[in-house]
Amino acid sequence: MNLGPRLGELAGFWALVTGASSGIGAEFCKQLAAAKVNLVMVARRTDRMHALADALMREHGVRTFVSAVDLSEARAVDVVMSTLLEQHVRIRLLVNNAAYGPWGRFEAADVETYSHLVQLVTGTPIAFCRAFFDDFCSFPGAAVINLSSPAAIQPVPYKAAYSAAKTGLHYFSLALYEEWRSRNILVQTLIPGPTESELDEKGNAYPSALPEDRETPARVVRLSLENLGHDTPVVTAATGIFKQRFFNGLFPYKTITRTVGKMFYPPPGPSPD
Ligand SMILES: NC(=O)c1ccc[n+]([C@@H]2O[C@H](COP(=O)([O-])OP(=O)(O)OC[C@H]3O[C@@H](n4cnc5c(N)ncnc54)[C@H](OP(=O)(O)O)[C@@H]3O)[C@@H](O)[C@H]2O)c1
């Protein structure tokens, strides 16, 4: 069954990618530009985005627009929207990708860090979906890709707030898929497994029981874009998601949280307790 536009139908239209300065977001920009999709690139590091935008304009002849915004701020979406209005840009594909995921004991970070994290990972993507609804409806088909995580499938001790925020986005994305299906707007939930990027380094990751092998952003993004235009609510680039869901249904919460907790237990060292 078809739903929303295929990648080839997006040529000449605009996509907005959050977290476009590195990792999976930068890769979305590369593959979309190769398909002749114009790009609004949003993140904080403008130098990186301008360098990528210049290269993509030269190589693929697409139009680009760089927006330096802190998406953990509540007014971020208003700021982006008013700029797009000025530029007469209407968005047909939205990629809610930006995130930050600190590792370690919950009490090691402050309240402000967590409230920004929740806004960045859950609040801002929800606000973008609402803000672009009129744009989406003005096309014969439109699409949203929301970046979920295996941390939204099972609770992850020592990444508790990230796990909670991703779960919020995951369920929002699935629910909206059902609501917007009849409008020919595909809302797709993308679940990458461990993937080469800056996410863990920025989140002060420590050695854990997670597998060492990592996917490339190129493969994750290719899988996602191949599924545009299909009635596929969830695209999984992670292995073991089915096992996680099966385990959730079968075992008591205590068993689940202890098993996952052992995988992420922080190494000995200074802690606030
Ligand atoms: N890599 C993995 O193993 C993995 C696994 C599962 C899910 N994911 C998900 O995949 C997505 C992409 O992550 P990644 O792995 O590519 O990580 P990454 O390389 O760290 O990229 C994160 C992006 O988010 C942007 N960002 C962070 N905080 C921001 C803020 N306050 N305002 C605006 N932009 C902000 C960063 O740009 P600036 O710093 O320039 O603002 C960067 O462009 C995330 O949603 C992540 O949760 C990743």
The ligand as a Gaussian input file, in Angstrom:
#p B3LYP/6-31G(d) Opt

LIG

0 1
 N       23.750000       6.912000      17.038000
 C       23.033000       5.967000      17.615000
 O       23.574000       4.937000      18.058000
 C       21.536000       6.118000      17.728000
 C       20.761000       5.029000      18.136000
 C       19.388000       5.166000      18.255000
 C       18.790000       6.380000      17.951000
 N       19.569000       7.433000      17.546000
 C       18.908000       8.727000      17.261000
 O       19.361000       9.216000      16.022000
 C       19.253000      10.638000      15.996000
 C       20.517000      11.271000      15.438000
 O       21.559000      11.134000      16.381000
 P       23.075000      10.885000      15.957000
 O       23.389000       9.523000      16.384000
 O       23.286000      11.269000      14.546000
 O       23.817000      11.889000      16.954000
 P       24.747000      13.173000      16.743000
 O       25.821000      12.923000      15.750000
 O       25.146000      13.567000      18.128000
 O       23.738000      14.257000      16.138000
 C       22.828000      14.936000      16.947000
 C       22.373000      16.189000      16.201000
 O       21.418000      16.861000      17.032000
 C       21.772000      18.236000      17.106000
 N       21.380000      18.808000      18.375000
 C       21.687000      18.361000      19.622000
 N       21.210000      19.211000      20.543000
 C       20.601000      20.219000      19.866000
 C       19.936000      21.405000      20.262000
 N       19.804000      21.743000      21.552000
 N       19.428000      22.227000      19.309000
 C       19.573000      21.913000      17.988000
 N       20.181000      20.795000      17.566000
 C       20.704000      19.966000      18.489000
 C       23.288000      18.256000      16.950000
 O       23.706000      19.520000      16.415000
 P       24.386000      20.744000      17.211000
 O       25.198000      20.166000      18.320000
 O       25.175000      21.423000      16.145000
 O       23.242000      21.598000      17.687000
 C       23.506000      17.159000      15.922000
 O       23.364000      17.688000      14.632000
 C       18.905000      11.045000      17.427000
 O       17.520000      11.294000      17.523000
 C       19.275000       9.828000      18.244000
 O       18.529000       9.741000      19.438000
 C       20.920000       7.337000      17.429000

